[in-house]
Amino acid sequence: RGVMARETLDVDETSAEQIRINNSDFTNALRKARSMAHDFCKEEEHD
């Protein structure tokens, strides 16, 4: 969002690090959500 608000990809090292952290957090949350959905579907098959 910050990059879009600034309308530039020119970011300093601090901003780049924050982007990496946010990306990592999002990726981990997505993996967890996929795993939870997969586990839920497996449980539904066994019921």
mmCIF file of the N, C-alpha and C atoms, coordinates in Angstrom:
data_MODEL
# 
_entry.id   MODEL 
# 
loop_
_atom_site.group_PDB 
_atom_site.id 
_atom_site.type_symbol 
_atom_site.label_atom_id 
_atom_site.label_alt_id 
_atom_site.label_comp_id 
_atom_site.label_asym_id 
_atom_site.label_entity_id 
_atom_site.label_seq_id 
_atom_site.pdbx_PDB_ins_code 
_atom_site.Cartn_x 
_atom_site.Cartn_y 
_atom_site.Cartn_z 
_atom_site.occupancy 
_atom_site.B_iso_or_equiv 
_atom_site.pdbx_formal_charge 
_atom_site.auth_seq_id 
_atom_site.auth_comp_id 
_atom_site.auth_asym_id 
_atom_site.auth_atom_id 
_atom_site.pdbx_PDB_model_num 
ATOM 1   N N  . ARG A 1 1  ? 0.814   -1.202  0.000  1.00 0.00 ? 1  ARG A N  1 
ATOM 2   C CA . ARG A 1 1  ? 0.000   0.000   0.000  1.00 0.00 ? 1  ARG A CA 1 
ATOM 3   C C  . ARG A 1 1  ? 0.849   1.254   0.000  1.00 0.00 ? 1  ARG A C  1 
ATOM 4   N N  . GLY A 1 2  ? 1.905   1.246   0.795  1.00 0.00 ? 2  GLY A N  1 
ATOM 5   C CA . GLY A 1 2  ? 2.758   2.422   0.863  1.00 0.00 ? 2  GLY A CA 1 
ATOM 6   C C  . GLY A 1 2  ? 3.376   2.760   -0.469 1.00 0.00 ? 2  GLY A C  1 
ATOM 7   N N  . VAL A 1 3  ? 3.790   1.737   -1.200 1.00 0.00 ? 3  VAL A N  1 
ATOM 8   C CA . VAL A 1 3  ? 4.373   1.948   -2.526 1.00 0.00 ? 3  VAL A CA 1 
ATOM 9   C C  . VAL A 1 3  ? 3.329   2.574   -3.442 1.00 0.00 ? 3  VAL A C  1 
ATOM 10  N N  . MET A 1 4  ? 2.099   2.085   -3.352 1.00 0.00 ? 4  MET A N  1 
ATOM 11  C CA . MET A 1 4  ? 1.027   2.633   -4.184 1.00 0.00 ? 4  MET A CA 1 
ATOM 12  C C  . MET A 1 4  ? 0.729   4.080   -3.789 1.00 0.00 ? 4  MET A C  1 
ATOM 13  N N  . ALA A 1 5  ? 0.746   4.368   -2.506 1.00 0.00 ? 5  ALA A N  1 
ATOM 14  C CA . ALA A 1 5  ? 0.472   5.729   -2.040 1.00 0.00 ? 5  ALA A CA 1 
ATOM 15  C C  . ALA A 1 5  ? 1.555   6.692   -2.508 1.00 0.00 ? 5  ALA A C  1 
ATOM 16  N N  . ARG A 1 6  ? 2.798   6.222   -2.508 1.00 0.00 ? 6  ARG A N  1 
ATOM 17  C CA . ARG A 1 6  ? 3.905   7.068   -2.956 1.00 0.00 ? 6  ARG A CA 1 
ATOM 18  C C  . ARG A 1 6  ? 3.998   7.117   -4.473 1.00 0.00 ? 6  ARG A C  1 
ATOM 19  N N  . GLU A 1 7  ? 3.330   6.168   -5.143 1.00 0.00 ? 7  GLU A N  1 
ATOM 20  C CA . GLU A 1 7  ? 3.354   6.047   -6.599 1.00 0.00 ? 7  GLU A CA 1 
ATOM 21  C C  . GLU A 1 7  ? 4.776   5.901   -7.136 1.00 0.00 ? 7  GLU A C  1 
ATOM 22  N N  . THR A 1 8  ? 5.595   5.164   -6.398 1.00 0.00 ? 8  THR A N  1 
ATOM 23  C CA . THR A 1 8  ? 6.959   4.892   -6.846 1.00 0.00 ? 8  THR A CA 1 
ATOM 24  C C  . THR A 1 8  ? 7.438   3.580   -6.245 1.00 0.00 ? 8  THR A C  1 
ATOM 25  N N  . LEU A 1 9  ? 8.354   2.941   -6.934 1.00 0.00 ? 9  LEU A N  1 
ATOM 26  C CA . LEU A 1 9  ? 8.968   1.728   -6.405 1.00 0.00 ? 9  LEU A CA 1 
ATOM 27  C C  . LEU A 1 9  ? 10.296  2.034   -5.728 1.00 0.00 ? 9  LEU A C  1 
ATOM 28  N N  . ASP A 1 10 ? 10.645  3.308   -5.665 1.00 0.00 ? 10 ASP A N  1 
ATOM 29  C CA . ASP A 1 10 ? 11.888  3.732   -5.038 1.00 0.00 ? 10 ASP A CA 1 
ATOM 30  C C  . ASP A 1 10 ? 11.699  3.699   -3.527 1.00 0.00 ? 10 ASP A C  1 
ATOM 31  N N  . VAL A 1 11 ? 12.189  2.631   -2.891 1.00 0.00 ? 11 VAL A N  1 
ATOM 32  C CA . VAL A 1 11 ? 12.035  2.480   -1.448 1.00 0.00 ? 11 VAL A CA 1 
ATOM 33  C C  . VAL A 1 11 ? 13.402  2.409   -0.793 1.00 0.00 ? 11 VAL A C  1 
ATOM 34  N N  . ASP A 1 12 ? 13.476  2.892   0.430  1.00 0.00 ? 12 ASP A N  1 
ATOM 35  C CA . ASP A 1 12 ? 14.738  2.807   1.158  1.00 0.00 ? 12 ASP A CA 1 
ATOM 36  C C  . ASP A 1 12 ? 14.862  1.428   1.804  1.00 0.00 ? 12 ASP A C  1 
ATOM 37  N N  . GLU A 1 13 ? 15.992  1.163   2.411  1.00 0.00 ? 13 GLU A N  1 
ATOM 38  C CA . GLU A 1 13 ? 16.257  -0.160  2.982  1.00 0.00 ? 13 GLU A CA 1 
ATOM 39  C C  . GLU A 1 13 ? 15.266  -0.511  4.092  1.00 0.00 ? 13 GLU A C  1 
ATOM 40  N N  . THR A 1 14 ? 14.886  0.463   4.894  1.00 0.00 ? 14 THR A N  1 
ATOM 41  C CA . THR A 1 14 ? 13.917  0.212   5.966  1.00 0.00 ? 14 THR A CA 1 
ATOM 42  C C  . THR A 1 14 ? 12.572  -0.204  5.391  1.00 0.00 ? 14 THR A C  1 
ATOM 43  N N  . SER A 1 15 ? 12.118  0.507   4.376  1.00 0.00 ? 15 SER A N  1 
ATOM 44  C CA . SER A 1 15 ? 10.848  0.159   3.730  1.00 0.00 ? 15 SER A CA 1 
ATOM 45  C C  . SER A 1 15 ? 10.937  -1.201  3.060  1.00 0.00 ? 15 SER A C  1 
ATOM 46  N N  . ALA A 1 16 ? 12.060  -1.480  2.434  1.00 0.00 ? 16 ALA A N  1 
ATOM 47  C CA . ALA A 1 16 ? 12.240  -2.774  1.771  1.00 0.00 ? 16 ALA A CA 1 
ATOM 48  C C  . ALA A 1 16 ? 12.183  -3.906  2.789  1.00 0.00 ? 16 ALA A C  1 
ATOM 49  N N  . GLU A 1 17 ? 12.788  -3.709  3.940  1.00 0.00 ? 17 GLU A N  1 
ATOM 50  C CA . GLU A 1 17 ? 12.755  -4.731  4.989  1.00 0.00 ? 17 GLU A CA 1 
ATOM 51  C C  . GLU A 1 17 ? 11.326  -4.944  5.482  1.00 0.00 ? 17 GLU A C  1 
ATOM 52  N N  . GLN A 1 18 ? 10.571  -3.864  5.648  1.00 0.00 ? 18 GLN A N  1 
ATOM 53  C CA . GLN A 1 18 ? 9.181   -3.985  6.091  1.00 0.00 ? 18 GLN A CA 1 
ATOM 54  C C  . GLN A 1 18 ? 8.353   -4.727  5.044  1.00 0.00 ? 18 GLN A C  1 
ATOM 55  N N  . ILE A 1 19 ? 8.605   -4.468  3.779  1.00 0.00 ? 19 ILE A N  1 
ATOM 56  C CA . ILE A 1 19 ? 7.902   -5.178  2.704  1.00 0.00 ? 19 ILE A CA 1 
ATOM 57  C C  . ILE A 1 19 ? 8.227   -6.664  2.771  1.00 0.00 ? 19 ILE A C  1 
ATOM 58  N N  . ARG A 1 20 ? 9.488   -7.009  2.993  1.00 0.00 ? 20 ARG A N  1 
ATOM 59  C CA . ARG A 1 20 ? 9.879   -8.420  3.111  1.00 0.00 ? 20 ARG A CA 1 
ATOM 60  C C  . ARG A 1 20 ? 9.172   -9.087  4.293  1.00 0.00 ? 20 ARG A C  1 
ATOM 61  N N  . ILE A 1 21 ? 9.116   -8.398  5.415  1.00 0.00 ? 21 ILE A N  1 
ATOM 62  C CA . ILE A 1 21 ? 8.451   -8.947  6.606  1.00 0.00 ? 21 ILE A CA 1 
ATOM 63  C C  . ILE A 1 21 ? 6.968   -9.154  6.335  1.00 0.00 ? 21 ILE A C  1 
ATOM 64  N N  . ASN A 1 22 ? 6.326   -8.156  5.760  1.00 0.00 ? 22 ASN A N  1 
ATOM 65  C CA . ASN A 1 22 ? 4.897   -8.274  5.455  1.00 0.00 ? 22 ASN A CA 1 
ATOM 66  C C  . ASN A 1 22 ? 4.642   -9.415  4.481  1.00 0.00 ? 22 ASN A C  1 
ATOM 67  N N  . ASN A 1 23 ? 5.507   -9.549  3.478  1.00 0.00 ? 23 ASN A N  1 
ATOM 68  C CA . ASN A 1 23 ? 5.356   -10.622 2.502  1.00 0.00 ? 23 ASN A CA 1 
ATOM 69  C C  . ASN A 1 23 ? 5.515   -11.977 3.180  1.00 0.00 ? 23 ASN A C  1 
ATOM 70  N N  . SER A 1 24 ? 6.488   -12.091 4.058  1.00 0.00 ? 24 SER A N  1 
ATOM 71  C CA . SER A 1 24 ? 6.712   -13.339 4.781  1.00 0.00 ? 24 SER A CA 1 
ATOM 72  C C  . SER A 1 24 ? 5.517   -13.673 5.672  1.00 0.00 ? 24 SER A C  1 
ATOM 73  N N  . ASP A 1 25 ? 5.004   -12.677 6.381  1.00 0.00 ? 25 ASP A N  1 
ATOM 74  C CA . ASP A 1 25 ? 3.831   -12.890 7.241  1.00 0.00 ? 25 ASP A CA 1 
ATOM 75  C C  . ASP A 1 25 ? 2.635   -13.342 6.414  1.00 0.00 ? 25 ASP A C  1 
ATOM 76  N N  . PHE A 1 26 ? 2.416   -12.699 5.268  1.00 0.00 ? 26 PHE A N  1 
ATOM 77  C CA . PHE A 1 26 ? 1.291   -13.051 4.403  1.00 0.00 ? 26 PHE A CA 1 
ATOM 78  C C  . PHE A 1 26 ? 1.450   -14.465 3.860  1.00 0.00 ? 26 PHE A C  1 
ATOM 79  N N  . THR A 1 27 ? 2.660   -14.800 3.428  1.00 0.00 ? 27 THR A N  1 
ATOM 80  C CA . THR A 1 27 ? 2.923   -16.135 2.892  1.00 0.00 ? 27 THR A CA 1 
ATOM 81  C C  . THR A 1 27 ? 2.668   -17.201 3.955  1.00 0.00 ? 27 THR A C  1 
ATOM 82  N N  . ASN A 1 28 ? 3.128   -16.968 5.165  1.00 0.00 ? 28 ASN A N  1 
ATOM 83  C CA . ASN A 1 28 ? 2.905   -17.927 6.253  1.00 0.00 ? 28 ASN A CA 1 
ATOM 84  C C  . ASN A 1 28 ? 1.426   -18.065 6.584  1.00 0.00 ? 28 ASN A C  1 
ATOM 85  N N  . ALA A 1 29 ? 0.701   -16.957 6.602  1.00 0.00 ? 29 ALA A N  1 
ATOM 86  C CA . ALA A 1 29 ? -0.736  -17.007 6.887  1.00 0.00 ? 29 ALA A CA 1 
ATOM 87  C C  . ALA A 1 29 ? -1.474  -17.760 5.786  1.00 0.00 ? 29 ALA A C  1 
ATOM 88  N N  . LEU A 1 30 ? -1.069  -17.557 4.538  1.00 0.00 ? 30 LEU A N  1 
ATOM 89  C CA . LEU A 1 30 ? -1.702  -18.250 3.422  1.00 0.00 ? 30 LEU A CA 1 
ATOM 90  C C  . LEU A 1 30 ? -1.452  -19.754 3.507  1.00 0.00 ? 30 LEU A C  1 
ATOM 91  N N  . ARG A 1 31 ? -0.227  -20.139 3.834  1.00 0.00 ? 31 ARG A N  1 
ATOM 92  C CA . ARG A 1 31 ? 0.083   -21.568 4.000  1.00 0.00 ? 31 ARG A CA 1 
ATOM 93  C C  . ARG A 1 31 ? -0.782  -22.179 5.099  1.00 0.00 ? 31 ARG A C  1 
ATOM 94  N N  . LYS A 1 32 ? -0.906  -21.462 6.214  1.00 0.00 ? 32 LYS A N  1 
ATOM 95  C CA . LYS A 1 32 ? -1.699  -21.969 7.333  1.00 0.00 ? 32 LYS A CA 1 
ATOM 96  C C  . LYS A 1 32 ? -3.169  -22.101 6.932  1.00 0.00 ? 32 LYS A C  1 
ATOM 97  N N  . ALA A 1 33 ? -3.690  -21.118 6.219  1.00 0.00 ? 33 ALA A N  1 
ATOM 98  C CA . ALA A 1 33 ? -5.092  -21.169 5.785  1.00 0.00 ? 33 ALA A CA 1 
ATOM 99  C C  . ALA A 1 33 ? -5.319  -22.342 4.840  1.00 0.00 ? 33 ALA A C  1 
ATOM 100 N N  . ARG A 1 34 ? -4.400  -22.560 3.916  1.00 0.00 ? 34 ARG A N  1 
ATOM 101 C CA . ARG A 1 34 ? -4.523  -23.690 2.992  1.00 0.00 ? 34 ARG A CA 1 
ATOM 102 C C  . ARG A 1 34 ? -4.490  -25.011 3.747  1.00 0.00 ? 34 ARG A C  1 
ATOM 103 N N  . SER A 1 35 ? -3.597  -25.105 4.720  1.00 0.00 ? 35 SER A N  1 
ATOM 104 C CA . SER A 1 35 ? -3.483  -26.325 5.512  1.00 0.00 ? 35 SER A CA 1 
ATOM 105 C C  . SER A 1 35 ? -4.756  -26.571 6.311  1.00 0.00 ? 35 SER A C  1 
ATOM 106 N N  . MET A 1 36 ? -5.296  -25.515 6.893  1.00 0.00 ? 36 MET A N  1 
ATOM 107 C CA . MET A 1 36 ? -6.527  -25.651 7.670  1.00 0.00 ? 36 MET A CA 1 
ATOM 108 C C  . MET A 1 36 ? -7.687  -26.074 6.768  1.00 0.00 ? 36 MET A C  1 
ATOM 109 N N  . ALA A 1 37 ? -7.763  -25.506 5.567  1.00 0.00 ? 37 ALA A N  1 
ATOM 110 C CA . ALA A 1 37 ? -8.827  -25.874 4.629  1.00 0.00 ? 37 ALA A CA 1 
ATOM 111 C C  . ALA A 1 37 ? -8.675  -27.329 4.206  1.00 0.00 ? 37 ALA A C  1 
ATOM 112 N N  . HIS A 1 38 ? -7.441  -27.743 3.962  1.00 0.00 ? 38 HIS A N  1 
ATOM 113 C CA . HIS A 1 38 ? -7.176  -29.129 3.578  1.00 0.00 ? 38 HIS A CA 1 
ATOM 114 C C  . HIS A 1 38 ? -7.589  -30.078 4.702  1.00 0.00 ? 38 HIS A C  1 
ATOM 115 N N  . ASP A 1 39 ? -7.205  -29.756 5.929  1.00 0.00 ? 39 ASP A N  1 
ATOM 116 C CA . ASP A 1 39 ? -7.569  -30.587 7.084  1.00 0.00 ? 39 ASP A CA 1 
ATOM 117 C C  . ASP A 1 39 ? -9.083  -30.645 7.263  1.00 0.00 ? 39 ASP A C  1 
ATOM 118 N N  . PHE A 1 40 ? -9.756  -29.521 7.065  1.00 0.00 ? 40 PHE A N  1 
ATOM 119 C CA . PHE A 1 40 ? -11.209 -29.477 7.196  1.00 0.00 ? 40 PHE A CA 1 
ATOM 120 C C  . PHE A 1 40 ? -11.867 -30.396 6.165  1.00 0.00 ? 40 PHE A C  1 
ATOM 121 N N  . CYS A 1 41 ? -11.377 -30.342 4.928  1.00 0.00 ? 41 CYS A N  1 
ATOM 122 C CA . CYS A 1 41 ? -11.945 -31.189 3.869  1.00 0.00 ? 41 CYS A CA 1 
ATOM 123 C C  . CYS A 1 41 ? -11.725 -32.670 4.173  1.00 0.00 ? 41 CYS A C  1 
ATOM 124 N N  . LYS A 1 42 ? -10.570 -33.008 4.729  1.00 0.00 ? 42 LYS A N  1 
ATOM 125 C CA . LYS A 1 42 ? -10.300 -34.403 5.087  1.00 0.00 ? 42 LYS A CA 1 
ATOM 126 C C  . LYS A 1 42 ? -11.261 -34.869 6.171  1.00 0.00 ? 42 LYS A C  1 
ATOM 127 N N  . GLU A 1 43 ? -11.542 -34.006 7.144  1.00 0.00 ? 43 GLU A N  1 
ATOM 128 C CA . GLU A 1 43 ? -12.473 -34.356 8.217  1.00 0.00 ? 43 GLU A CA 1 
ATOM 129 C C  . GLU A 1 43 ? -13.879 -34.550 7.664  1.00 0.00 ? 43 GLU A C  1 
ATOM 130 N N  . GLU A 1 44 ? -14.278 -33.710 6.726  1.00 0.00 ? 44 GLU A N  1 
ATOM 131 C CA . GLU A 1 44 ? -15.612 -33.810 6.135  1.00 0.00 ? 44 GLU A CA 1 
ATOM 132 C C  . GLU A 1 44 ? -15.775 -35.130 5.380  1.00 0.00 ? 44 GLU A C  1 
ATOM 133 N N  . GLU A 1 45 ? -14.704 -35.593 4.733  1.00 0.00 ? 45 GLU A N  1 
ATOM 134 C CA . GLU A 1 45 ? -14.755 -36.855 3.990  1.00 0.00 ? 45 GLU A CA 1 
ATOM 135 C C  . GLU A 1 45 ? -14.965 -38.036 4.925  1.00 0.00 ? 45 GLU A C  1 
ATOM 136 N N  . HIS A 1 46 ? -14.427 -37.944 6.132  1.00 0.00 ? 46 HIS A N  1 
ATOM 137 C CA . HIS A 1 46 ? -14.507 -39.052 7.088  1.00 0.00 ? 46 HIS A CA 1 
ATOM 138 C C  . HIS A 1 46 ? -15.813 -39.064 7.873  1.00 0.00 ? 46 HIS A C  1 
ATOM 139 N N  . ASP A 1 47 ? -16.584 -37.995 7.803  1.00 0.00 ? 47 ASP A N  1 
ATOM 140 C CA . ASP A 1 47 ? -17.852 -37.938 8.555  1.00 0.00 ? 47 ASP A CA 1 
ATOM 141 C C  . ASP A 1 47 ? -18.991 -38.584 7.803  1.00 0.00 ? 47 ASP A C  1 
# 
